[in-house]
């Protein structure tokens, strides 16, 4: 029996895909911002003094990096509320999960960036009388961000694609919208033939914008 392509139902409910894509971008943006704050704070802790604090940060990073993101999504959405005795909606749960997940990777990115700062820059800051806080704000952090821009670009695009896992807890992002159309129409090939280019084009657009940012601020 031949399969006849019919995109009619997909186009009729294309608004679910469009709004789902916008929600995916929003989830990725918010999670990345929170993850960067977590990553920068913990990277500064790790590069400071104190073996105990470094051990705690290293434990967090290794734990998050060595368990599947899907398992972490289930753990935060189902496990934490049942143990803690409180509840939150699926979108909040996923943002929290992706933030904690991205934070672990940002720790390594920022830690390597801080370690790559030329010692001469910080020595120059000391020579002109800058305090440790002033050297951090005016020298170390700006230089670090310029060093790690390529790694951040890859991390951002990867985390955007990871938002597709939000569909397993019924967050109405792009993949969830595709699954809804597929379930109600059984047009499996058609819906994924539309969704795949949406992910592809959006990913390339994000990467292009981030590459322009790299060229603008990269250290020559």
HELIX and SHEET records of a PDB file:
HELIX    1   1 UNK A    8  UNK A   12  1                                   5    
HELIX    2   2 UNK A   14  UNK A   47  1                                  34    
HELIX    3   3 UNK A   51  UNK A   65  1                                  15    
HELIX    4   4 UNK A   69  UNK A   74  1                                   6    
HELIX    5   5 UNK A   75  UNK A   80  3                                   6    
HELIX    6   6 UNK A   81  UNK A   84  1                                   4    
HELIX    7   7 UNK A   90  UNK A  115  1                                  26    
HELIX    8   8 UNK A  119  UNK A  127  1                                   9    
HELIX    9   9 UNK A  132  UNK A  135  1                                   4    
HELIX   10  10 UNK A  136  UNK A  140  3                                   5    
HELIX   11  11 UNK A  141  UNK A  162  1                                  22    
HELIX   12  12 UNK A  163  UNK A  169  5                                   7    
HELIX   13  13 UNK A  174  UNK A  185  1                                  12    
HELIX   14  14 UNK A  188  UNK A  217  1                                  30    
END                                                                             
